[in-house]
Amino acid sequence: MLARLHSVTLEGIEGIICEVEVDVARGGFEKSLIVGLPDTAVKESIERVKSAIVNCGYKYPKTQSLINLAPADVKKAGPAFDLPIALGMLTGQGTLVSPVFKDFIIVGELALDGRVRSVNGVLSMAMTAAANGFGRMIVPLENAKEAAVVQDIEVYGVGSLAQTTGFLSGQLPLETTNVNIEELFSVVSNYEVDFADVKGQESVKRALTVAAAGGHNIMMIGPPGAGKTMLAQRLATILPALSLEESLETTRVYSSVGLLGKNKALLATRPVRMPHHSASGPALVGGGTTPRPGELSLAHFGILFLDEFVEFPRHVLEMIRQPLEDGFITISRAKGAIRFPAQFMLVAAMNPCPCGYFGTDARACKCTPGQIERYLSKISGPLVDRIDIHIEVPPISFSRLRSRKGQLGSAAMRQDVVRAGDIQVKRFGNGGGFTNTRMTHKQVEKFCPLDSASEMMLKQAMTEFGLSARAHDKICKVARTIADLAGVENIAPEHIAEAISYRKLDRKL
């Protein structure tokens, strides 16, 4: 007897509808075969399904059976097919009779005792199901809230194979899982850290405010112990809140690699990723035999903090160049290409020289000019060109460190950032998410007009420092953000001057 059910497989973070066909023959030896490009986890599902069926009190068919996962030319990966295969087996031998299979998308991993375990990527699966006209979905109980975020589909969470068969046969009613998205986003994020913890460094706080307001990439250069890491860890506290669209896209990435968290529906705060400098290229940008997102995609709509920037292998850093411009990563394989989103703020930190004290009064620098040059040459000019703001972080004096005077805190900085963000929403008419740093060259010409004094200042800087055309646009974008923070329509010479002052490394490389 032939049974047909529907499930979803993931290709990257995109879902593909799969038809699960289970043919239980009337004769032949006891043998089960899965076809349709299954990976090892899918092939092994036969043993899990057999134990789960028997341990739930059902009979496992003792005749030959064939499971086909269509379309046959798409690689099937992961254990999400366990539950639909088990239901197909029971239907194929006549144990389960249900007229509603065609309405459901079914996913779930089975334990040997019949429990349904959670699987990765359920949010993408639910979005795919809704986009393809399916109105109902059966998912593991732990994934139910995640799937219920998609409003156009009824989600039923199940905890076991027996509960699923009871529901589908009409003997056991189940309630749909509902999630109040507005309630999720009404909770204001509370951070344990605050910029008020940082003594001094007002000029750096100003640069970070500009970076957050316009979504600009920023590089901090300073000696050890000056507070670079401390400042970077607090940047998330002044960023605008995630929109629902941003949250859904970021949650899809985390869900696909199993990092969303148990019974969690959405990511409500912007992600902050801090990979170690020993991270490999695939760990940073993604990849693998079955391509999966890397740190750049996990920082989507958030912050990627690379501490000890020059200690990363140069070939690994060069992989960041294209995503910084395009906002996505394309991983090519012989059978096709997979695209992962990667629109993030790069925050990098480095020392000015190998010993860390070049140009400071804290301690005498012991590095030779040749050593300093080789140290700085570890990062390429084209990569530095793509970083909008370069700011020096000076050492903190003892008197400033022991001062009890009130410091500029995250709340005041965030107010400025949000106000500048509102101006950008009105400018671009995009409902949020598009910041000044994403402007194209045509948009720079349209939204960043300069008066004669500003143009003369920019021309002099480009000539003196040998700046590129990309650096020209970066300066204009940063100046636009500075003007937005000031609440003025036109870019003034002081805005251009501040933006030029943020190109420190252009003078050294």
URQUIKA-V635041 format. One record per residue. N is the residue number from 1. NEAR is the number of other ideal C-beta (glycine too) atoms within 8 Angstrom. D_LAST is the distance of its C-alpha to the last C-alpha in Angstrom with 1 decimal. Layout:
BEGIN
n=N near=NEAR d_last=D_LAST
n=N near=NEAR d_last=D_LAST
END
This chain:
BEGIN
n=1 near=8 d_last=71.7
n=2 near=8 d_last=68.4
n=3 near=14 d_last=66.2
n=4 near=11 d_last=63.3
n=5 near=14 d_last=60.6
n=6 near=15 d_last=57.1
n=7 near=13 d_last=53.9
n=8 near=15 d_last=50.1
n=9 near=15 d_last=47.5
n=10 near=15 d_last=43.7
n=11 near=9 d_last=41.2
n=12 near=12 d_last=37.9
n=13 near=11 d_last=38.7
n=14 near=9 d_last=41.1
n=15 near=13 d_last=44.8
n=16 near=11 d_last=47.3
n=17 near=12 d_last=51.0
n=18 near=15 d_last=53.0
n=19 near=10 d_last=56.7
n=20 near=15 d_last=58.2
n=21 near=12 d_last=61.4
n=22 near=16 d_last=63.7
n=23 near=12 d_last=66.8
n=24 near=12 d_last=69.3
n=25 near=9 d_last=71.8
n=26 near=3 d_last=75.5
n=27 near=5 d_last=75.8
n=28 near=6 d_last=73.9
n=29 near=5 d_last=72.4
n=30 near=7 d_last=70.3
n=31 near=7 d_last=66.8
n=32 near=10 d_last=63.9
n=33 near=7 d_last=61.2
n=34 near=13 d_last=58.0
n=35 near=9 d_last=56.6
n=36 near=12 d_last=53.8
n=37 near=9 d_last=50.6
n=38 near=10 d_last=50.8
n=39 near=11 d_last=48.4
n=40 near=5 d_last=49.7
n=41 near=9 d_last=49.8
n=42 near=14 d_last=51.9
n=43 near=9 d_last=54.2
n=44 near=8 d_last=54.9
n=45 near=14 d_last=56.0
n=46 near=11 d_last=59.5
n=47 near=7 d_last=60.1
n=48 near=14 d_last=58.9
n=49 near=13 d_last=61.0
n=50 near=10 d_last=64.1
n=51 near=10 d_last=64.0
n=52 near=16 d_last=63.3
n=53 near=15 d_last=66.2
n=54 near=9 d_last=68.7
n=55 near=9 d_last=67.7
n=56 near=11 d_last=68.2
n=57 near=4 d_last=71.7
n=58 near=9 d_last=71.4
n=59 near=7 d_last=72.5
n=60 near=8 d_last=69.9
n=61 near=10 d_last=71.1
n=62 near=4 d_last=72.6
n=63 near=11 d_last=72.3
n=64 near=10 d_last=69.5
n=65 near=14 d_last=66.7
n=66 near=10 d_last=63.7
n=67 near=16 d_last=60.7
n=68 near=12 d_last=58.7
n=69 near=17 d_last=55.3
n=70 near=8 d_last=54.8
n=71 near=7 d_last=52.8
n=72 near=9 d_last=52.9
n=73 near=4 d_last=49.7
n=74 near=10 d_last=47.4
n=75 near=9 d_last=46.4
n=76 near=13 d_last=48.0
n=77 near=9 d_last=46.3
n=78 near=13 d_last=47.2
n=79 near=12 d_last=50.5
n=80 near=14 d_last=51.1
n=81 near=17 d_last=53.9
n=82 near=14 d_last=56.1
n=83 near=17 d_last=58.0
n=84 near=14 d_last=58.7
n=85 near=15 d_last=59.8
n=86 near=13 d_last=62.2
n=87 near=17 d_last=63.6
n=88 near=15 d_last=64.1
n=89 near=16 d_last=65.9
n=90 near=12 d_last=68.3
n=91 near=16 d_last=68.9
n=92 near=14 d_last=69.4
n=93 near=10 d_last=72.2
n=94 near=7 d_last=73.8
n=95 near=7 d_last=73.0
n=96 near=10 d_last=70.9
n=97 near=6 d_last=72.0
n=98 near=9 d_last=69.7
n=99 near=4 d_last=69.8
n=100 near=8 d_last=66.4
n=101 near=13 d_last=64.0
n=102 near=6 d_last=62.9
n=103 near=7 d_last=61.6
n=104 near=13 d_last=59.3
n=105 near=14 d_last=55.9
n=106 near=13 d_last=56.2
n=107 near=17 d_last=53.5
n=108 near=16 d_last=53.7
n=109 near=13 d_last=53.6
n=110 near=17 d_last=56.9
n=111 near=10 d_last=57.7
n=112 near=8 d_last=60.6
n=113 near=8 d_last=62.9
n=114 near=13 d_last=62.2
n=115 near=9 d_last=59.7
n=116 near=16 d_last=57.0
n=117 near=11 d_last=53.5
n=118 near=9 d_last=50.4
n=119 near=13 d_last=48.0
n=120 near=10 d_last=44.4
n=121 near=14 d_last=43.5
n=122 near=15 d_last=46.6
n=123 near=15 d_last=45.0
n=124 near=15 d_last=43.8
n=125 near=17 d_last=47.2
n=126 near=18 d_last=49.0
n=127 near=12 d_last=46.9
n=128 near=13 d_last=47.7
n=129 near=15 d_last=51.4
n=130 near=10 d_last=51.7
n=131 near=6 d_last=49.9
n=132 near=7 d_last=52.5
n=133 near=4 d_last=55.5
n=134 near=13 d_last=56.4
n=135 near=7 d_last=57.9
n=136 near=12 d_last=58.2
n=137 near=16 d_last=56.2
n=138 near=13 d_last=57.1
n=139 near=17 d_last=54.3
n=140 near=16 d_last=54.3
n=141 near=9 d_last=55.2
n=142 near=9 d_last=51.9
n=143 near=13 d_last=50.1
n=144 near=13 d_last=52.6
n=145 near=11 d_last=50.7
n=146 near=16 d_last=47.5
n=147 near=16 d_last=49.4
n=148 near=13 d_last=51.4
n=149 near=14 d_last=48.4
n=150 near=12 d_last=49.1
n=151 near=5 d_last=51.9
n=152 near=5 d_last=53.6
n=153 near=13 d_last=54.9
n=154 near=7 d_last=57.4
n=155 near=14 d_last=56.1
n=156 near=14 d_last=58.4
n=157 near=12 d_last=57.2
n=158 near=15 d_last=59.3
n=159 near=8 d_last=59.5
n=160 near=10 d_last=61.6
n=161 near=15 d_last=63.0
n=162 near=9 d_last=66.5
n=163 near=12 d_last=65.3
n=164 near=15 d_last=63.7
n=165 near=12 d_last=66.9
n=166 near=9 d_last=69.0
n=167 near=14 d_last=66.9
n=168 near=12 d_last=66.9
n=169 near=10 d_last=70.6
n=170 near=5 d_last=71.4
n=171 near=5 d_last=72.8
n=172 near=7 d_last=70.0
n=173 near=4 d_last=68.5
n=174 near=9 d_last=64.8
n=175 near=5 d_last=63.1
n=176 near=8 d_last=59.9
n=177 near=11 d_last=56.8
n=178 near=5 d_last=55.5
n=179 near=9 d_last=52.3
n=180 near=6 d_last=51.8
n=181 near=10 d_last=48.3
n=182 near=6 d_last=48.5
n=183 near=7 d_last=49.6
n=184 near=11 d_last=46.6
n=185 near=11 d_last=44.2
n=186 near=6 d_last=46.3
n=187 near=7 d_last=45.4
n=188 near=4 d_last=42.6
n=189 near=7 d_last=40.1
n=190 near=4 d_last=40.2
n=191 near=9 d_last=37.2
n=192 near=3 d_last=37.6
n=193 near=7 d_last=34.4
n=194 near=9 d_last=33.6
n=195 near=14 d_last=30.9
n=196 near=9 d_last=33.6
n=197 near=8 d_last=33.2
n=198 near=12 d_last=29.8
n=199 near=9 d_last=30.4
n=200 near=10 d_last=28.4
n=201 near=13 d_last=24.8
n=202 near=7 d_last=26.1
n=203 near=7 d_last=22.8
n=204 near=12 d_last=21.4
n=205 near=13 d_last=24.7
n=206 near=8 d_last=24.3
n=207 near=12 d_last=20.9
n=208 near=13 d_last=22.6
n=209 near=13 d_last=25.6
n=210 near=16 d_last=23.6
n=211 near=16 d_last=22.0
n=212 near=13 d_last=25.5
n=213 near=15 d_last=27.1
n=214 near=17 d_last=25.1
n=215 near=10 d_last=24.2
n=216 near=14 d_last=20.4
n=217 near=14 d_last=17.9
n=218 near=16 d_last=16.4
n=219 near=14 d_last=13.9
n=220 near=15 d_last=15.2
n=221 near=13 d_last=13.5
n=222 near=14 d_last=16.2
n=223 near=13 d_last=18.4
n=224 near=5 d_last=21.2
n=225 near=5 d_last=24.1
n=226 near=11 d_last=22.6
n=227 near=13 d_last=23.9
n=228 near=11 d_last=21.0
n=229 near=8 d_last=23.4
n=230 near=9 d_last=26.3
n=231 near=16 d_last=24.7
n=232 near=13 d_last=23.6
n=233 near=10 d_last=27.2
n=234 near=15 d_last=28.7
n=235 near=16 d_last=26.8
n=236 near=12 d_last=29.5
n=237 near=11 d_last=32.1
n=238 near=13 d_last=31.0
n=239 near=12 d_last=30.5
n=240 near=7 d_last=33.4
n=241 near=6 d_last=36.1
n=242 near=13 d_last=36.2
n=243 near=9 d_last=38.4
n=244 near=8 d_last=41.0
n=245 near=7 d_last=39.3
n=246 near=11 d_last=36.0
n=247 near=13 d_last=38.0
n=248 near=12 d_last=40.0
n=249 near=11 d_last=37.0
n=250 near=15 d_last=35.2
n=251 near=14 d_last=38.5
n=252 near=13 d_last=39.1
n=253 near=15 d_last=36.0
n=254 near=12 d_last=37.0
n=255 near=15 d_last=40.6
n=256 near=14 d_last=39.8
n=257 near=10 d_last=38.5
n=258 near=6 d_last=41.0
n=259 near=7 d_last=38.8
n=260 near=10 d_last=40.7
n=261 near=5 d_last=43.2
n=262 near=5 d_last=47.0
n=263 near=6 d_last=48.9
n=264 near=9 d_last=45.9
n=265 near=9 d_last=46.0
n=266 near=11 d_last=42.6
n=267 near=11 d_last=39.2
n=268 near=9 d_last=39.6
n=269 near=7 d_last=36.2
n=270 near=10 d_last=32.7
n=271 near=13 d_last=31.4
n=272 near=11 d_last=28.7
n=273 near=12 d_last=27.4
n=274 near=6 d_last=25.6
n=275 near=10 d_last=25.3
n=276 near=5 d_last=24.6
n=277 near=10 d_last=21.6
n=278 near=4 d_last=24.1
n=279 near=10 d_last=25.0
n=280 near=7 d_last=25.3
n=281 near=10 d_last=24.2
n=282 near=9 d_last=27.8
n=283 near=8 d_last=28.0
n=284 near=14 d_last=25.0
n=285 near=14 d_last=25.6
n=286 near=14 d_last=29.3
n=287 near=9 d_last=31.5
n=288 near=7 d_last=34.4
n=289 near=2 d_last=37.6
n=290 near=7 d_last=38.7
n=291 near=10 d_last=35.4
n=292 near=10 d_last=34.8
n=293 near=12 d_last=32.1
n=294 near=14 d_last=29.2
n=295 near=12 d_last=27.3
n=296 near=17 d_last=25.5
n=297 near=13 d_last=28.9
n=298 near=13 d_last=30.4
n=299 near=14 d_last=27.9
n=300 near=14 d_last=29.2
n=301 near=11 d_last=29.7
n=302 near=14 d_last=28.3
n=303 near=15 d_last=25.3
n=304 near=13 d_last=23.2
n=305 near=13 d_last=21.8
n=306 near=12 d_last=19.5
n=307 near=10 d_last=19.6
n=308 near=9 d_last=17.6
n=309 near=13 d_last=15.1
n=310 near=10 d_last=13.3
n=311 near=5 d_last=16.9
n=312 near=11 d_last=17.7
n=313 near=6 d_last=17.9
n=314 near=9 d_last=15.1
n=315 near=7 d_last=17.9
n=316 near=11 d_last=19.3
n=317 near=12 d_last=16.2
n=318 near=9 d_last=16.0
n=319 near=11 d_last=19.6
n=320 near=12 d_last=18.7
n=321 near=10 d_last=17.0
n=322 near=8 d_last=20.4
n=323 near=14 d_last=22.2
n=324 near=9 d_last=19.7
n=325 near=7 d_last=20.7
n=326 near=6 d_last=24.3
n=327 near=8 d_last=25.6
n=328 near=10 d_last=27.4
n=329 near=14 d_last=27.3
n=330 near=7 d_last=29.5
n=331 near=13 d_last=30.8
n=332 near=5 d_last=32.6
n=333 near=8 d_last=35.6
n=334 near=2 d_last=38.3
n=335 near=4 d_last=40.7
n=336 near=5 d_last=38.4
n=337 near=7 d_last=35.3
n=338 near=11 d_last=35.0
n=339 near=9 d_last=32.8
n=340 near=16 d_last=31.8
n=341 near=12 d_last=30.6
n=342 near=13 d_last=27.1
n=343 near=7 d_last=26.4
n=344 near=13 d_last=24.7
n=345 near=14 d_last=22.4
n=346 near=11 d_last=19.4
n=347 near=14 d_last=18.9
n=348 near=12 d_last=16.3
n=349 near=15 d_last=16.2
n=350 near=11 d_last=14.3
n=351 near=11 d_last=14.4
n=352 near=13 d_last=11.9
n=353 near=12 d_last=12.8
n=354 near=8 d_last=15.6
n=355 near=9 d_last=18.4
n=356 near=9 d_last=17.1
n=357 near=13 d_last=17.9
n=358 near=10 d_last=15.1
n=359 near=6 d_last=15.6
n=360 near=12 d_last=18.9
n=361 near=3 d_last=22.5
n=362 near=6 d_last=23.9
n=363 near=6 d_last=23.6
n=364 near=4 d_last=22.3
n=365 near=10 d_last=19.1
n=366 near=5 d_last=20.2
n=367 near=11 d_last=16.9
n=368 near=5 d_last=16.2
n=369 near=6 d_last=12.9
n=370 near=6 d_last=13.0
n=371 near=10 d_last=13.6
n=372 near=13 d_last=10.8
n=373 near=8 d_last=8.3
n=374 near=8 d_last=10.4
n=375 near=11 d_last=10.6
n=376 near=11 d_last=7.1
n=377 near=7 d_last=7.2
n=378 near=7 d_last=10.3
n=379 near=12 d_last=9.0
n=380 near=8 d_last=8.3
n=381 near=6 d_last=6.5
n=382 near=7 d_last=10.3
n=383 near=12 d_last=11.1
n=384 near=13 d_last=8.7
n=385 near=11 d_last=10.1
n=386 near=10 d_last=13.5
n=387 near=13 d_last=13.3
n=388 near=12 d_last=15.0
n=389 near=13 d_last=14.7
n=390 near=13 d_last=12.3
n=391 near=13 d_last=14.7
n=392 near=10 d_last=15.0
n=393 near=13 d_last=18.2
n=394 near=8 d_last=19.9
n=395 near=10 d_last=22.7
n=396 near=10 d_last=26.2
n=397 near=7 d_last=28.8
n=398 near=5 d_last=32.2
n=399 near=6 d_last=34.1
n=400 near=9 d_last=31.9
n=401 near=9 d_last=32.3
n=402 near=6 d_last=36.0
n=403 near=8 d_last=36.5
n=404 near=3 d_last=39.0
n=405 near=4 d_last=38.1
n=406 near=3 d_last=37.5
n=407 near=10 d_last=34.0
n=408 near=8 d_last=32.7
n=409 near=9 d_last=33.8
n=410 near=12 d_last=33.2
n=411 near=6 d_last=36.2
n=412 near=8 d_last=35.2
n=413 near=15 d_last=31.6
n=414 near=11 d_last=33.1
n=415 near=8 d_last=35.5
n=416 near=11 d_last=32.7
n=417 near=14 d_last=30.9
n=418 near=9 d_last=34.2
n=419 near=10 d_last=35.1
n=420 near=13 d_last=31.9
n=421 near=12 d_last=32.5
n=422 near=8 d_last=36.0
n=423 near=10 d_last=34.7
n=424 near=13 d_last=32.5
n=425 near=11 d_last=35.6
n=426 near=7 d_last=37.6
n=427 near=7 d_last=35.0
n=428 near=7 d_last=34.5
n=429 near=6 d_last=38.0
n=430 near=7 d_last=37.0
n=431 near=6 d_last=38.7
n=432 near=9 d_last=35.5
n=433 near=9 d_last=32.6
n=434 near=7 d_last=30.6
n=435 near=10 d_last=28.0
n=436 near=14 d_last=25.8
n=437 near=11 d_last=22.8
n=438 near=7 d_last=25.0
n=439 near=12 d_last=25.7
n=440 near=5 d_last=25.7
n=441 near=7 d_last=24.6
n=442 near=6 d_last=28.3
n=443 near=8 d_last=28.6
n=444 near=12 d_last=25.7
n=445 near=8 d_last=27.6
n=446 near=6 d_last=30.8
n=447 near=9 d_last=29.9
n=448 near=12 d_last=27.2
n=449 near=7 d_last=28.9
n=450 near=10 d_last=27.6
n=451 near=10 d_last=29.8
n=452 near=6 d_last=29.3
n=453 near=7 d_last=27.6
n=454 near=14 d_last=25.1
n=455 near=9 d_last=24.4
n=456 near=8 d_last=23.9
n=457 near=12 d_last=21.5
n=458 near=14 d_last=19.3
n=459 near=8 d_last=19.6
n=460 near=8 d_last=18.5
n=461 near=12 d_last=15.3
n=462 near=11 d_last=14.5
n=463 near=7 d_last=15.3
n=464 near=6 d_last=13.6
n=465 near=9 d_last=10.1
n=466 near=6 d_last=10.6
n=467 near=10 d_last=11.0
n=468 near=6 d_last=12.6
n=469 near=5 d_last=16.2
n=470 near=8 d_last=15.5
n=471 near=12 d_last=13.5
n=472 near=11 d_last=16.5
n=473 near=11 d_last=18.9
n=474 near=11 d_last=17.1
n=475 near=15 d_last=17.4
n=476 near=14 d_last=21.0
n=477 near=16 d_last=21.8
n=478 near=17 d_last=20.7
n=479 near=15 d_last=22.6
n=480 near=15 d_last=25.5
n=481 near=15 d_last=25.5
n=482 near=12 d_last=25.5
n=483 near=13 d_last=28.4
n=484 near=13 d_last=30.2
n=485 near=12 d_last=29.9
n=486 near=7 d_last=31.5
n=487 near=6 d_last=34.1
n=488 near=6 d_last=33.8
n=489 near=3 d_last=33.9
n=490 near=7 d_last=31.8
n=491 near=13 d_last=28.2
n=492 near=10 d_last=28.2
n=493 near=9 d_last=25.8
n=494 near=6 d_last=25.4
n=495 near=14 d_last=24.2
n=496 near=15 d_last=21.6
n=497 near=9 d_last=20.5
n=498 near=12 d_last=20.2
n=499 near=13 d_last=18.3
n=500 near=11 d_last=15.7
n=501 near=7 d_last=15.5
n=502 near=13 d_last=14.4
n=503 near=15 d_last=10.9
n=504 near=11 d_last=9.4
n=505 near=12 d_last=6.1
n=506 near=13 d_last=5.7
n=507 near=6 d_last=6.1
n=508 near=6 d_last=3.8
n=509 near=8 d_last=0.0
END
